[in-house]
Amino acid sequence: MKMGQFVVHVDAIGNHGCQRDRKDGETVVGCDQSQCTDCITREYVRRLKRGGTMMTAATITHWPGSDSEVRDDLLSGKRSGSF
């Protein structure tokens, strides 16, 4: 098996914004709803980590580039910005 850097990038449109009550700097753990796109993404990152993948960044960015951008860091669980 060869080891090397890779990037996974997904631009999506749809239902998003799990735990919108969490504010800037708070931890977002997810709701674990089976149809929650945020939690599906969190689980994907957890599975990569369990599989031995080392990650330098993993984020969900809601409304990227807008004044109301909210970013969830999937490695630390911290939210930047507020809904």
C-alpha positions as CSV (number, residue, x, y, z in Angstrom):
1,M,0.0,0.0,0.0
2,K,1.4,3.4,-1.0
3,M,1.0,6.4,1.3
4,G,0.7,10.0,0.3
5,Q,-1.3,13.1,0.6
6,F,-4.7,13.4,-0.8
7,V,-7.6,15.9,-0.8
8,V,-11.3,15.3,-0.6
9,H,-13.4,18.4,-1.6
10,V,-17.2,18.4,-1.8
11,D,-19.3,21.4,-2.7
12,A,-22.9,20.6,-1.9
13,I,-26.3,22.3,-1.7
14,G,-29.0,21.0,0.6
15,N,-30.1,20.7,4.2
16,H,-27.2,21.6,6.5
17,G,-26.5,23.3,9.8
18,C,-26.7,20.7,12.6
19,Q,-27.0,22.1,16.1
20,R,-27.7,25.7,15.0
21,D,-28.1,26.7,18.6
22,R,-24.3,26.4,19.2
23,K,-22.5,29.7,18.9
24,D,-19.1,30.9,17.9
25,G,-16.4,29.0,19.9
26,E,-18.7,26.3,21.2
27,T,-18.3,22.6,20.5
28,V,-20.6,20.9,18.0
29,V,-20.8,17.2,18.5
30,G,-23.7,16.5,16.1
31,C,-27.3,15.3,16.4
32,D,-26.6,11.8,15.0
33,Q,-29.8,11.9,12.9
34,S,-29.4,9.4,10.0
35,Q,-30.3,11.9,7.4
36,C,-28.3,14.8,8.8
37,T,-25.7,15.8,6.1
38,D,-23.4,17.4,8.8
39,C,-23.4,14.2,10.9
40,I,-22.9,12.0,7.8
41,T,-19.8,14.1,7.1
42,R,-18.6,13.9,10.7
43,E,-18.9,10.1,10.6
44,Y,-16.9,10.0,7.4
45,V,-14.1,12.0,9.1
46,R,-14.3,9.7,12.2
47,R,-14.0,6.6,9.9
48,L,-11.0,8.0,8.1
49,K,-9.3,8.7,11.5
50,R,-10.1,5.1,12.7
51,G,-8.6,3.8,9.5
52,G,-5.3,5.5,10.3
53,T,-5.6,8.6,8.1
54,M,-3.8,11.6,9.5
55,M,-5.6,14.8,8.8
56,T,-4.4,18.4,8.9
57,A,-7.9,19.9,8.3
58,A,-11.5,18.8,8.1
59,T,-14.2,21.4,8.0
60,I,-17.8,22.1,7.0
61,T,-18.3,25.6,5.8
62,H,-21.8,26.9,5.7
63,W,-22.4,29.7,3.2
64,P,-18.8,30.0,2.2
65,G,-17.6,33.5,1.3
66,S,-20.6,35.2,2.6
67,D,-20.9,37.6,5.5
68,S,-22.8,34.9,7.4
69,E,-20.2,32.2,6.9
70,V,-20.2,29.5,9.7
71,R,-17.4,27.0,9.9
72,D,-17.4,23.7,11.9
73,D,-13.9,22.3,12.5
74,L,-14.5,18.5,12.4
75,L,-11.2,17.8,14.2
76,S,-11.6,20.0,17.2
77,G,-15.4,20.2,17.1
78,K,-15.3,24.0,17.5
79,R,-17.6,26.3,15.6
80,S,-16.5,29.6,14.1
81,G,-19.4,32.0,13.5
82,S,-23.0,31.7,14.5
83,F,-26.2,30.9,12.6
